[in-house]
Amino acid sequence: MKITEIRIHLMHEDRLKAFASVIFDHSFVVRNMKVVEGTNGVFLCMPSRKMSDGTHKDMVHPINHEFRAYLEEHVLKAYREEVEKQSQNPPSPCNEYESPSAYS
């Protein structure tokens, strides 16, 4: 399975840095992955659902280390490129936020 497109939506929050949507083989999309700032730098979180007991459960996730590393490497690279692009071209105030679910 190969990544064929990554869309990054930057968030200007303390720990939540971005949402990512990833398309695989031009056929399957996973939305609402999160790029989060941790104590050792940014990392990728899978989409999750809050359970009735207050815990969170991943809705999708890689089942082996190699694919997780592949996915994280490419999403974080796209995130850094988007940060660089936005630092050179700041968004206009009226278009600053667009919901990540708009990637249909």
C-alpha positions as CSV (number, residue, x, y, z in Angstrom):
1,M,0.0,0.0,0.0
2,K,1.5,3.3,-1.1
3,I,0.6,6.9,0.0
4,T,-0.6,8.8,-3.0
5,E,-1.7,12.0,-1.4
6,I,-1.3,13.8,1.9
7,R,-3.3,16.9,2.9
8,I,-2.2,18.9,5.9
9,H,-4.4,21.4,7.8
10,L,-2.4,23.4,10.2
11,M,-3.9,24.2,13.6
12,H,-2.5,27.1,15.7
13,E,-2.9,25.4,19.1
14,D,-0.5,24.7,21.8
15,R,0.0,20.9,21.3
16,L,-2.3,20.1,18.3
17,K,-0.2,21.2,15.4
18,A,-2.2,19.8,12.4
19,F,-4.8,17.4,11.0
20,A,-3.7,15.1,8.2
21,S,-5.7,13.2,5.6
22,V,-3.9,10.5,3.8
23,I,-5.0,8.8,0.6
24,F,-3.6,5.3,-0.2
25,D,-3.4,3.9,-3.7
26,H,-5.8,6.6,-5.0
27,S,-8.5,4.4,-3.4
28,F,-8.7,4.7,0.4
29,V,-8.6,7.8,2.6
30,V,-7.9,8.1,6.4
31,R,-8.9,11.5,7.8
32,N,-8.3,13.2,11.1
33,M,-4.9,11.9,11.9
34,K,-3.3,14.4,14.2
35,V,0.2,15.9,14.4
36,V,0.8,16.6,18.1
37,E,3.7,18.3,19.9
38,G,5.1,16.0,22.6
39,T,8.0,16.3,25.0
40,N,10.4,14.8,22.3
41,G,9.0,16.6,19.3
42,V,6.1,16.1,17.0
43,F,4.5,12.7,16.4
44,L,1.5,11.3,14.6
45,C,-1.7,10.2,16.3
46,M,-4.3,8.0,14.6
47,P,-8.0,9.0,14.5
48,S,-9.7,7.9,17.7
49,R,-13.0,7.8,19.4
50,K,-13.7,8.6,23.0
51,M,-15.2,5.6,24.8
52,S,-17.9,5.8,27.6
53,D,-15.2,5.2,30.2
54,G,-13.3,8.3,29.1
55,T,-10.4,6.5,27.4
56,H,-9.7,6.8,23.7
57,K,-9.6,4.0,21.1
58,D,-7.8,4.3,17.8
59,M,-10.3,3.8,14.9
60,V,-7.5,2.8,12.4
61,H,-3.9,2.1,13.0
62,P,-0.8,0.4,11.4
63,I,-0.4,-3.2,12.4
64,N,3.4,-3.3,12.1
65,H,6.3,-1.1,12.9
66,E,7.5,-0.7,9.3
67,F,4.3,0.7,8.0
68,R,3.9,3.0,11.1
69,A,7.4,4.4,10.4
70,Y,6.6,4.8,6.7
71,L,3.3,6.6,7.4
72,E,4.8,8.9,10.1
73,E,7.9,9.8,8.0
74,H,5.7,10.9,5.1
75,V,3.1,12.7,7.1
76,L,5.6,14.6,9.2
77,K,7.6,15.5,6.1
78,A,4.4,17.0,4.6
79,Y,3.6,18.8,7.9
80,R,7.1,20.4,7.9
81,E,6.7,21.4,4.2
82,E,3.3,23.0,5.0
83,V,4.7,24.9,8.0
84,E,7.5,26.2,5.8
85,K,5.0,27.2,3.0
86,Q,2.7,29.0,5.5
87,S,5.6,30.9,7.1
88,Q,6.4,32.3,3.6
89,N,2.8,32.9,2.7
90,P,0.7,33.5,5.9
91,P,-3.1,32.9,5.3
92,S,-5.4,35.8,5.0
93,P,-7.5,36.4,8.2
94,C,-10.8,35.5,6.5
95,N,-9.6,32.1,5.2
96,E,-7.5,31.0,8.1
97,Y,-9.7,28.1,9.2
98,E,-11.3,25.4,7.0
99,S,-12.5,22.2,8.6
100,P,-10.4,19.2,7.8
101,S,-13.6,17.3,7.0
102,A,-13.9,19.6,3.9
103,Y,-11.4,17.2,2.2
104,S,-14.1,15.1,0.5
